[in-house]
Amino acid sequence: MPALTVSSEVADALTSGRPVVALESTIISHGLPRPRNHAAALEFEQILRDRGVTPATVAVLDGIPRVGLDAEGVRRIAEEELAKASVRDLPILAARGASGATTVAATAHLAARAGVRVFATGGLGGVHRGAAGSAGADATFDESADIPTLAATPITVVSAGVKSVLDIAATLERLETLSVPVVGYGTRRFPAFWLRDSGHDLDWAVDGAAEVAAIMAARDEAGSQAGIIVANPVPAAQEWDPAEHDHVLAEAFAEAAAAGVRGKAVTPFLLGRIVELSGGRSLEVNLDLARNNVRVAADIATAWAARA
């Protein structure tokens, strides 16, 4: 695996035992429109700094995986055309001296290597609809690398669940099979990104950040290498109206079917159409839930640092 560069700001915080939160770069490079993505990247980092937490935005720049970016690095992930980099892509980018925005999987992997224990994102990847096909026919086997990576990476990820365009039931089943703990943050229902409730129950809920930090400590004592997923629903006042959500998703799926979009092209097509069909409403909820996840991650990292 390529060498890793940790910024002096992040390294100093880790050495001193101060709280640090990792942030992914794919949400900036691929998930938000320009120039709003640059403002969002700076805002996410500032939310952490305002809470006394050091931000560790992760990306690969010129072949070098970086945990913690300076202002120029943040500008680059927002303005340059970067590859979308998962764990498998890291050696290729290193060999070519190329740059990439890291997915949840790659961000978790690199942040954990640097010693960062808490990570805030928008939503996780999961099992795609139709991944198993119909009785095995036309199976895509399309499952995000986020799932197996978190099964072997000791980092706590705060997420608003997974997008409702995915197969949420299958995603939760895979997480259970791979022994990845999922705890609801103040809820016993798994959120569906834009919506607070996916309709699926969770076995465990926590009341606050200190309880998450206690679970992290117990995991370490048990010798587990699995991550922990903190399912944090978007605040009620910021949730997308469920009726509008259902209507827009149904229309987007119908358009995808009519256009013959298949396989890995389906999700990018759907997400693009959802933004357009919702008049940008889905994008606003995306930003709101990401901010909320960053705040909760800051609280967890602070509680974790206090245990040291």
Phi, psi and omega in degrees: 000141184298158178300156185240134176248124177253129181298155180298324179298314180290317180300318179297319180295316180296316181296324182274355180078020178275156184292141179225141175231129176278146177231140179276161180255344179296323179299329179279312186286322187242343188262346184227148181284153174278149356272008184296333181295324180294316178299321180294318180300316179293322180295316180301317179295321182291324176304318179292313182299323179296340179258012179075024182246139179275125177281142177231077177290135187247137177197169172249120181238121180055041176084356184251118174295130184235133174247101187103119182244147171276182184300323179293321178297318178296318178299319183295317181291337180274329190251335182272156174278104184250149173293152174270112192250118170263184184301320183296336184274346187299314179295327180292315177299320180296315182295328183266354184065031185263170182247151179205149173270130187275136175285180175304314182299310182292322179296314179300315182299311183289319180298318179296322177299326180280348181098009177280135187249352182227141188218131177250133176222183175274287178224152177280157165282163181205205178276129182278152177299136181083008182299327180266355181071189177253108185054036177090348182276144177056030180290136178264340185052034185273101179229132181297144175292348177303321187293302179295330178295316180292339177291344184230020184229114185281076178221149179260122185249124175264122186215152175271045181076218177232158181297146184289355175282351181266173176271095187290320179299314180294324178298314179295324177296317180294319178297321177295315180301321182271007175061039175265115180294138176234122179237137176278136179271094183074021181208152173252015179239135181285128181282160180238056175062268181292340183245148181287334188226117179276350186093003182245133180282154171247147179286332188226146174225153176238154182269341183184184186295323182298324179291323176297316179299323178294321177295320177300317180295319179294323176299315180299317181297329180279351180079016181283143176255005181281150174283177175234131177258121175260109182274108189244104184292148175302142178306145186305320183289345183251359180296144173291138179304121185302322180295316178295319177304311183296319180296314182295317179297317180299319179293319180295318178295320179297319179295320179297317179295318181294328180274357179072025179286132185221166173060221185291346179282345186295309186297312177301322177298312182298314184296321177296316180291326180297318177299315182293312183293332180272000182065028180089357182298319181298325179293319179297319178294320178305312180294319180298315182290326177296316177301316181297320179294321178297318179297314181294320177299322177299317179296319180294316179298322178294318178295323179293315180297327181292340180280343185291000000 
